[in-house]
Amino acid sequence: CAYGYAPHDIANHFCEWAGFECAWDRYPTAAQQARWLRAYLGAAATDAAVAHWLRMVRWFELSSHLFWGIWAFLQGALSTIDFP
């Protein structure tokens, strides 16, 4: 177990909305993300704080895709599971 960055976890959560089908039309809109972040931040959810978190989450979307892309390459090479 290691310390993880909350924006990375949130970005990964938003990416998961697309599901295994990669239905990116289900990815949350900026308004949905802002509502989610307001609930997450609670009393600290000022407009500036939400905008800051939206920017951070947007950057960490990239690391989420990179992480899962590397995982897929490794699984494709090393796993004994027959991935279709």
N, C-alpha and C positions, 0 to 999 in steps of 0.2 A: 504494500500500500504506500502511496506517496501523495503529497499535496498536489491537488489539481486546481487549475484555474477555473473559477466559476463561469467566466464568459465562454470558455471552451465547452464546459458541460452544457450550458444553455444552448450554445450553437449546435452542439451534437443533438440535443433534445429537439430542436427545431428541424434539423435534418431528418430525424427519425419520423417526422410527420409524413414524409414521402413514402415510408414503408419499404418493404422488400421489392415492391414493384417499381420503385424510383418514380413515383407519380408526383413530379415536382409541382404540378398544379395544386397539390395539397399543402405545399410549403407555406408557412404562415406569412401573411402580408406584413408590411411594416406596422400597420395599425394593430394587427393581432399581436405582433411581437411587443409593441409598446404597452398594450393592455396587460400582457403576461408579465412584463418587467415591472409595471406599476404594482401588480399584486406581489411579486417577488420582493421588491424593495420596501413595500409597506410604507411606513411613515417617512422614509427617506426618499420617496418617489417624487422629487421635484421634476419639472420639465427638463431642466439642465441635466439632472442625474439620469433620467430615462434616455435622453439623447446621447449622453456619454456611453451608457451601457449598450445602446443600439449600435454605436460605432464599434465598440470593442467586440461585441458578438459577431458583427459582420466580418471582422478580421479573423476571428477564431473559426468561422465557417470553413475557411481555407485549411486550417490545421485539422479539422475534423475530417474533411475529404481526404487529405493527405494520409492521416492515420488509417482510415478504413481502406484506402487504396493500397497502402503497404501491406495491411493485414490480408487483403484479397490476394495479392501476389504471393505472399508467403503460404497462404492456405492452398493456392493453386499448385505450388511447387512441393509442399511438404505433407499436406493432409492426405489421409487414406480414405476420406469421405468422397464419394462420387458426386461432385457438384455438377448439376446439369448445365 
